[in-house]
Amino acid sequence: MPPLRAITIDVEEAFHAQAARRITPPEAWKRLPRRVEHGMSVLLEALAARGARPTLFVLGDVARANPSLVRRWADDGCEIACHGDKHLRIPELGPRRFRQDTRDAQARLQDLTGRAVTGFRAPSWSLTRQTPWAPDILADLGFRYDSSVFPVRHPSYGIPNAPLTPHATRAGLVEVPPLVWQAPRPFASTRLAAAGGAYFRVLPLGLITAAARQARRQDRPVVLYFHPWEFDADQPRLPLPRLQGLRTYAGVSRAPGRLRTLLRRLRVEGETWRPIAEQIDGATSTPISNTATPAPARVAA
C-alpha cells in the first residue's frame, strides 16, 4: 500500500501564533481583525486545482468566531481535526487543563460538523518528551491519531530521534510525523525540517522537493503543513520583535505562487492528497519513545 500523503493546515489567526503571545494575549483577541477566511480561500483554491483534500487542524477559538466556515469546509470534503482551543502549549497547560482545553475544542468542532473529530495537532508542536501524559489523554478523549511530534532537534519543540513513519504510541494513537529530510549514512541522525511553515516560505523549494522524493523512496509519509495567515499578503502586521517578525512574515507575499509550484513538482501519477483519517488503517506497535524507525503503518489504498 502507498505511504501516507497529506496536506495539513493549522487553522489559526496570525495573532494566535506563539510568536505573538506576549503582545496579543487571549483577552485582546476580540479587538483584533479576523482574516482566516481570506487565507483559507487562497489555500483551498490552490489545493482544489490539484484535486487535493486537506486535513484542517482547527483551533477552537477560530470555530467559535467562524462556525459557518467550519461547516462549509467539512461539507467541501476537508477533514476537520483539532488544534486545541486557545493555542496554548501543552507544557503550560498541564494535564488537567490540557484535557479541558482539548475536550472543549473537540466538542465544539463535532457539534458544528456532526462528525467525529479523531485527529489532533498540538499548538507549536508542543507534544514532546516533557509531556508524556498527553497521548493518554488524547486516547481517552477518543482521538485516533496525533500529528504533533516533529522528529527533529529544535530549541522549542521536537523529539530528534522519533520515528519518521506513522507508529503507535503507548496509548494506542497513531503518531503521524511531518516531512523531514534525513542525511545519508553515517550522518543519518541529522534531520532537517522540510514540511512547511517558515521552512516553506524561506528555504529553497528544492529542499522540500528533495525531502518528499527521499520519503517516497524510503516508503515514508509526505505530510506538509501550512497556516492561513501565511497566504494573506494584505493582513495588518503585528508589531513583533524584529527576529520574530521576520520569521512570521518573510515570504508571505510569494507563498501562493510557491505552493502552486510545489504541488506541481510533487505531482505523481496515481497519487492524491487525502485527509489523514482516510488513509490510516493501522500502525506498528512501536511506542513513541522508541528510537528506532519502525516499518510504515498500513494505509488505505
N, C-alpha and C positions, 0 to 999 in steps of 0.2 A: 504494500500500500504506500502511497506517496507521503512524504513528510508534511507536517502541518505547514500551512502557508496562509498568513493572516495579516491584515492591516487593522491596526487598532487606533482609536482616538480617545485621548483623555479629555473628556468634555468638561471644560472649566473656563472661567474668565481669566484674563491676564492678572487681575488683582487677587486671584486665588493662589497663584504660584508662590512657592516657598520664598523666592527672591523678593517678593513684595510684602511678606508677612509683617515686617516692622512698620511699614507706612500705611498698610491697608488692613488693619485688624477687622475681624468679623463685624464689629459694631459700626464700621464705616462703609460696609458693602452697599447699604441701602442708598447711599448718596452718590454712588459711582455708576457711570453708564454701563449698561449690559449690551455686549456686542457679539455674544456667542452665536447668534443666528447667522450673522454675516460670515464669520469664519467657517462655520459648518456648511453653509451653502457652497462656498468655494471648494471646500474639501470634497463634499459629497458629489458635486457635479463632476469633478475630475475623476473620482473613483467610478462613478456610474458610466462614464465614457469608456472605461475599460472593463465594464461588467463586474466590478469589484463590490462586494458587500462587506462592510467592516463590522468589527466589534466596537461598540461605544461604551467606554467606562465613564458613566455619567455621575457627576457629583450631585449629592442630594440637594445642595443649595441651588444648583442650576435647574434641577427638576422642579423645585418649589417656585422658581421665578418663571419657568417656561414649560408648564405642563403640556400644552398643546404641541410644542415642538417634540417632546419626548414621545408622545403618542404617534406623531407623524413619522418620526424616524423608525419606530418599531413597525408601523404599518408598511413602510417602504422596504422592509426586509433587513434592516440592521439588527444586530443583536444588542440588546440593552443589558449591560453589565454594570457593576457597582464600583465607584471610586471613593467610597466613603461619603460622609455628609458635609463636613466643613473644611476639608482639605488639611487636616491636622496629621502630622506624622505619628506613626504608631507608638514610638517610644514616649512621646509627650502625653499621649492619651492614657497609657497603662491598660491592663486587661479589662477592667470594669467599664471604663469609658469607651474603649475601643469596641467592645461588644455593643454598647448602646448606640454609638455613632454609626456603626456599620448596619446594625439592625434597623435603625431609623431610615437610613438611605435605601436599603434593600426593600423595606416595606413600602416606601413611597413609590419606588420605581415599579414594583409589582402591582400596586394599586392603579397606577397610571396606565400600564400596558396590559394588565390582565394576564401576564405571563410570568413564569418563574424566572427569577434572576439568579443565575448559578455561577457567574464569573465575577472575580474581584481583582482589582489592582490597587495597591496601597498608594496614597499620595507620596510623591517624591521617592518612589521605590524604597519605602522605609521598612519593609519586612526584611530583617537581617538576622544575624546570629544573636543580636541583643534582644530580639523579640520572639523567642522560640515557642511562646504560648499562642501566638497569633493564628497559626494554621489550625490548631484545635478549636479555637473559637469560630473560625470560618466554617469548618466542617460541621460544627454543632448548629450553625445557622442555616445549614443546607446548601452551602456553596459546593459546586462540583470541581471547580478549578480555580487556581490563582495564577496571576501573571505579574508578580511583584518583585521577584528576585532577579537582579541584574548580575550575571555571572562575571563581573569584572571588579578590579580594585579601584575604589573611588573614595575620597575623603568623607563623603556624606552618605553613601549607600553602597550596596553590593555585597556579594559573597564571592570572592575571587575564584575559588575552586568549586563552585556549584556546578552541577551537570549542565551541559549545553543542549540537552534534549529534554522533552517532556518526561517527567518522572513523578512517582508518587511520594508524598510526604508521609510522615508517620501517622498523620491524621486521616490519610486516605485521599487527600486532594491531589489533583494532577497539577503540578507546577509547570507552567509554560514560560520558558525564558525568552527574552527578546534577542534579536540578532547580534552576534559579535563576530569579529574576525579574530582567528587564532593563529599565532605564529607557528611556523613549521617546527618539527623536532630539530634540535633538542631544546627549543625555546617555547614549547607548547604552553607553558604556564603564562606566557604573555598574551593578553587578550585586549582587544580594542573595541569599545562600544561603537556600534555601527547601525543602530536600529531607528534613529530618528531624533526628534528634538533639536537641540543646538548642534548636535553632530551632523544632522541632515542639512541644516541651514548654513553651516560654516565650513565644514570639511569638504574636500572634493567628492563629488558623486561617485567617482571611481572607487572610493573606499567601500561604500555601501554595496555597489555592484559586485566588487570582488568578494566581499563578505557573503553576499547572497549566493554567488556561484560556488564558493567554497562550501557553504552549508548544504547546497544541493548535492555536491559530490560526496559529502560525508553523511548524507541522509539525515541532516539536521533540519529543524524548522526554520522558516524565514518569517519572523514576526517583527513588523515595523510599528512605530508609534508616532503620532503627531498630536498637536493641540490646535484648536480652532483659532486662538489668538495669533498663532504663527502664520496665518494666512489672511490677516487683516491689516493691510498696509496703512489704512486710514484711521486706525484706532488712536485715541489720545494716549500719549506716552506718560507712564508713571514716572515720578521724579526719583528713580532708583539711583543708588551709588553707581559710579562710573563703570566698574567691572561688571556688576550685576545687570546694569542697563545694557551693556554690550552683549552679554550672554543672552539676555532676554529678547532683544530686538534686532540683533545682527542678522541680516539675510531675510528679514520678513518680507520685504518688497518683492524678492525674487522667488519666494517659496512656491507659489502656484506653478510657475514655469518649471522649476526644478522637480516638482512632484510629477508633472506630466512626462518629463524626460526620464525620470527614474522608472516610472511604470512602463514606459516604452522599452527601456533597456532590460527590465526584468521579465518581460513577456516571454512565456514559454508555451508552445503549442500544447493544448490539452490541460493546462493548469489554470486554476481560477483562485481568486482571493475570496475566501469564505469566512463567515463567523467562526470563532474558535469552538463554540459549543457544538456546532455541526460536525466538526472534524474529530473531536475527541471520542475515542471508543474504548479506551483503557489505558493503562500505564504499567510500567515496571514496578517492582516493589522496593526500588532503591529509595531510601529516605533522603530528605533534603540535605542532611548533614554529611552524607557520604561524599567523599572527594573524587570518586571515580565517575567517569561519564558512562551512564548506562545505555543500553540499547534504546532506540526511539520508542515512544509509546505508539501503540497502534492507532491509526486514524482512519476515519471513514474514507472510502474511495470517492 
